[in-house]
Amino acid sequence: MNLIINMHPSKAGPFISGLTVLTIALVIGCGSSATTTPIITPASVPVDSTAIKPILATTVLEVGKQRLAFLLSDSEGIIKTPNSLVTAFYMDGDGTQSTSRVAEFNLWPYGIRGSYSTYFTFDRAGQWRLEVQVNGNGGYDRVQFDVEVLKKSLVPGIGDSAPPSLSKILADYSSLHEITTDYSPDPDLYQLTIKDAIENHLPSVVVFASPAFCTSPTCGPQVDAVSELKELHPDQANYIHVEIYDDPAAIQGNLDRAEIFSVVEDWGLTSIDGYFNESWTFILDSNGQIDDRFEGFATVIELDRALRKVMTSGPTD
């Protein structure tokens, strides 16, 4: 997708700051439901080097409900305040329709980075502007960035049936290092193919990642997070890691030798503009339908919340 970023700070005075705090409090008080806000027309101001800078972790957006995740930084580093307020404007119309949600901060392992995430429902395809308000640099700042919402992406989305792919399993190889770049792989993640998991009527967690070649600003130890999730619910779901690259043993640290595994293509990840090896995690219900998806790194807390949701419902005929 084409991402257009328009960054600027807005140092609010006492009245505006108070109004912002009140708005956030009202949204939190309403739970996770979307809240219609007064009509606001986004203004364009010059870029400031001291402004909050966003890194969009969710680059594939489509009509419907999905997780939206992003990182924020300022001159002092990654911003880690507990919440931010995200407002979406539909720009292909008059730019005045707005919906707001509170995004929670999720600290990543090692405590260095973290991202904000929330769930948005986009009701139409086209250009949208996201405005994020957060407490940073001693006041309430805001940053805006434009995103394209697709009518439907090639990556399976919420409500889609999971492709019954024949991912690699340990039983077919002499060593785990033939099927994963993970230096200390968890054997439990290579016992079932995705097809097997869909057919055994348990919820599933399927992670596409290349542990040794995690290179983007929004990737993290996602396979380790899935292993940790498995320890929380060891017999209540299937857990599968799909390596991005087809022959890890042949790469030997040189990605010039690397070829994308065909199952990664089956799931539409290679259709993403500029895709390299970003991780994706999918939560499947007991019927093999996708109930949630996570682009980029997702914490154990986020994954656990999504898995618990599908663990409460059994298979349907």
C-alpha positions in Angstrom: 0.0 0.0 0.0 1.1 3.6 -0.4 1.6 5.4 2.9 1.6 9.2 3.0 2.8 10.6 6.3 1.9 14.1 7.5 3.5 14.7 10.9 3.0 17.7 13.1 2.7 18.5 16.8 -0.2 20.4 18.4 0.7 21.9 21.8 -2.6 22.4 23.3 -3.4 25.0 25.9 -5.1 24.2 29.2 -8.6 24.2 27.8 -7.7 22.0 24.8 -5.6 19.7 27.0 -8.4 19.3 29.4 -10.8 18.6 26.5 -8.5 15.9 25.2 -8.2 14.2 28.5 -12.0 14.3 28.9 -12.4 12.9 25.4 -10.0 10.0 26.2 -11.8 9.4 29.5 -15.2 9.2 27.8 -13.9 6.8 25.2 -12.4 4.6 27.9 -15.6 4.7 29.8 -17.5 3.4 26.9 -15.2 0.3 26.6 -14.0 -0.7 23.2 -17.0 0.5 21.2 -16.4 3.1 18.6 -17.5 6.6 19.6 -18.7 9.3 17.2 -16.9 12.5 17.8 -17.7 16.1 16.8 -16.9 16.8 13.2 -13.3 17.9 12.9 -11.6 18.8 9.7 -7.9 17.8 9.8 -5.5 20.7 9.3 -2.2 20.6 7.5 0.8 22.2 9.2 4.5 22.2 8.5 6.6 19.2 9.5 8.5 19.9 12.8 11.7 17.9 13.7 10.5 17.8 17.3 7.1 16.3 16.4 5.9 12.8 17.2 7.0 10.4 14.5 4.8 7.4 13.7 5.8 3.9 12.5 2.7 2.1 11.1 2.8 -1.6 12.0 -0.4 -2.4 10.3 0.1 -1.7 6.6 -2.6 -3.9 5.2 -6.0 -2.4 6.0 -9.3 -3.4 4.4 -13.0 -2.8 4.8 -14.2 -4.4 8.0 -12.8 -4.8 11.5 -9.1 -5.4 12.1 -6.3 -4.6 14.5 -4.5 -1.3 14.0 -1.0 -1.1 15.5 1.6 1.6 15.4 4.7 2.9 17.2 5.3 6.5 18.2 8.6 8.2 18.9 9.8 11.7 19.7 13.2 13.3 20.4 13.5 11.3 23.6 12.8 7.9 22.0 9.8 5.5 21.9 6.7 7.0 23.6 5.3 4.7 26.2 2.3 6.5 27.7 -0.5 4.0 28.6 -3.0 5.3 26.0 -3.4 7.3 22.9 -6.6 8.5 21.1 -6.9 7.6 17.4 -9.4 9.4 15.2 -10.1 8.3 11.6 -11.3 10.6 8.9 -12.6 9.4 5.5 -10.7 11.6 3.1 -12.3 10.5 -0.2 -15.4 12.3 0.8 -15.4 15.7 2.5 -12.9 14.6 5.2 -15.3 15.3 8.1 -16.6 11.9 9.1 -14.7 10.8 12.2 -14.6 7.8 14.6 -12.4 7.6 17.6 -10.9 4.8 19.7 -8.4 4.5 22.5 -5.3 2.6 21.6 -3.5 0.8 24.4 0.3 0.7 24.7 1.9 -2.8 24.7 5.4 -3.1 25.9 7.5 -5.5 23.9 10.1 -7.9 25.4 13.3 -6.4 26.8 11.4 -3.2 27.6 12.9 -1.1 24.8 10.1 -0.8 22.3 6.4 -1.0 22.3 3.4 -0.3 20.2 -0.1 1.0 20.5 -3.0 -1.1 19.2 -6.7 -0.9 18.9 -9.4 -2.3 16.7 -11.0 -0.2 13.9 -13.9 -1.0 11.6 -13.5 0.8 8.3 -16.8 1.0 6.5 -15.6 1.9 3.1 -12.5 1.6 0.9 -10.4 4.6 0.0 -8.1 7.1 1.6 -8.4 7.6 5.3 -6.5 9.9 7.7 -5.5 8.7 11.1 -4.9 11.3 13.8 -3.2 10.2 17.0 -3.2 12.3 20.1 -0.8 11.4 22.9 0.9 13.0 25.9 4.5 13.6 24.7 7.2 16.3 24.9 5.5 17.8 27.9 2.1 18.4 26.3 -0.7 16.8 24.3 0.7 16.3 20.8 -0.9 14.9 17.7 0.4 13.3 14.5 -1.5 12.5 11.3 -0.8 9.9 8.6 -2.8 8.9 5.6 -3.5 5.2 4.8 -5.3 3.4 2.0 -8.1 1.0 3.0 -8.7 -1.7 0.4 -12.0 -3.2 -0.4 -10.4 -6.6 0.2 -6.8 -7.6 0.6 -5.2 -10.8 -0.7 -4.1 -11.7 2.8 -6.8 -13.8 4.5 -8.8 -11.6 6.9 -11.2 -11.9 9.8 -14.1 -14.2 8.8 -12.2 -15.9 6.0 -11.5 -19.7 5.9 -7.9 -20.4 6.5 -6.1 -21.9 3.5 -5.5 -25.6 4.3 -1.8 -25.5 3.6 0.7 -28.3 4.0 3.3 -26.5 6.2 6.5 -28.3 7.1 6.6 -30.6 10.1 9.4 -32.3 12.0 8.3 -35.8 11.0 9.3 -35.2 7.4 12.8 -33.9 8.2 15.8 -35.1 10.1 16.4 -31.8 11.9 14.4 -28.7 12.9 17.1 -26.5 11.5 16.0 -27.7 8.0 12.6 -26.0 8.5 13.2 -23.0 10.7 15.8 -20.3 11.1 15.1 -20.2 14.9 18.4 -20.9 16.7 16.6 -22.7 19.6 13.3 -23.9 18.1 10.4 -25.2 20.0 9.6 -28.7 18.6 5.9 -28.3 19.6 5.4 -25.7 16.8 6.3 -28.2 14.1 4.1 -31.2 14.8 1.0 -30.4 12.7 0.5 -28.9 9.2 -2.0 -26.1 8.9 -4.3 -28.6 7.2 -4.0 -31.0 10.1 -4.8 -28.2 12.6 -7.9 -27.1 10.7 -9.2 -30.7 10.7 -8.8 -31.5 14.4 -11.4 -29.1 15.7 -9.2 -27.1 18.0 -8.5 -23.4 17.8 -5.1 -22.7 16.2 -2.4 -20.1 16.3 -0.4 -19.9 13.1 2.7 -17.6 13.0 4.6 -16.7 9.8 8.0 -15.4 10.8 11.7 -15.7 10.2 13.3 -15.6 13.6 16.9 -15.2 12.4 16.0 -12.5 9.8 13.7 -10.2 11.7 14.7 -6.9 10.2 11.8 -4.4 10.1 11.1 -1.7 12.7 7.9 -3.5 13.7 9.1 -7.1 14.0 10.1 -8.8 17.3 10.5 -12.3 18.8 7.1 -13.4 17.6 7.8 -17.1 17.6 8.9 -16.9 21.2 5.7 -15.2 22.0 3.7 -18.0 20.5 5.7 -20.6 22.5 4.9 -18.6 25.6 1.2 -18.5 24.7 1.4 -22.3 24.2 2.6 -22.7 27.8 -0.5 -20.8 29.0 -2.9 -23.1 27.1 -0.9 -26.2 26.2 -3.7 -28.6 25.3 -6.4 -26.1 24.2 -5.1 -25.1 20.8 -2.8 -25.9 18.0 0.4 -23.9 17.7 2.3 -23.7 14.3 5.3 -21.8 13.1 5.7 -21.4 9.4 9.2 -20.2 8.4 9.2 -17.5 5.7 12.1 -19.1 3.8 12.0 -22.4 2.1 15.4 -23.9 2.9 16.9 -22.3 6.0 19.9 -24.6 6.0 21.0 -23.4 2.6 20.8 -19.7 3.5 23.7 -19.8 6.0 23.3 -16.2 6.8 23.1 -15.0 3.2 19.6 -13.9 2.1 20.8 -13.8 -1.5 20.3 -17.6 -1.4 16.8 -17.4 0.2 13.6 -18.3 -1.5 10.1 -17.7 -0.1 8.3 -20.8 1.1 5.2 -21.5 -1.1 2.9 -21.6 1.9 3.7 -17.9 2.5 2.5 -17.2 -1.0 -0.6 -19.3 -0.4 -1.6 -16.9 2.4 -1.1 -13.8 0.3 1.8 -12.3 2.2 4.0 -12.0 -0.9 1.3 -9.9 -2.5 2.0 -7.1 0.0 3.8 -4.2 -1.7 7.4 -4.3 -0.5 7.0 -7.4 1.6 10.3 -8.8 2.9 9.9 -11.1 5.9 7.5 -9.3 8.3 5.8 -11.6 10.7 2.1 -12.3 10.7 0.0 -14.3 13.2 -3.4 -15.7 12.7 -5.9 -16.9 15.3 -8.2 -19.6 13.9 -11.4 -20.8 15.5 -12.2 -24.5 15.9 -13.9 -24.4 12.4 -10.7 -23.1 10.7 -12.0 -19.6 10.2 -9.8 -16.6 10.9 -11.0 -14.8 14.0 -8.1 -12.4 14.3 -4.8 -11.5 12.6 -1.7 -9.6 13.7 0.7 -7.9 11.3 4.0 -7.2 12.9 4.8 -8.0 16.5 2.0 -8.8 18.9 2.6 -9.3 22.6 1.6 -12.5 24.5 -1.1 -10.4 26.2 -2.7 -9.5 22.8 -2.4 -13.0 21.5 -3.8 -14.5 24.7 -6.9 -12.2 24.5 -7.6 -13.2 21.0 -7.1 -16.9 21.7 -9.3 -16.9 24.7 -12.1 -15.6 22.6 -12.1 -18.6 20.3 -11.5 -21.1 23.1 -14.9 -20.3 24.5 -16.7 -21.5 21.4 -16.7 -25.1 20.0 -16.9 -26.3 16.5 -20.2 -25.9 14.5 -21.6 -28.3 11.9 
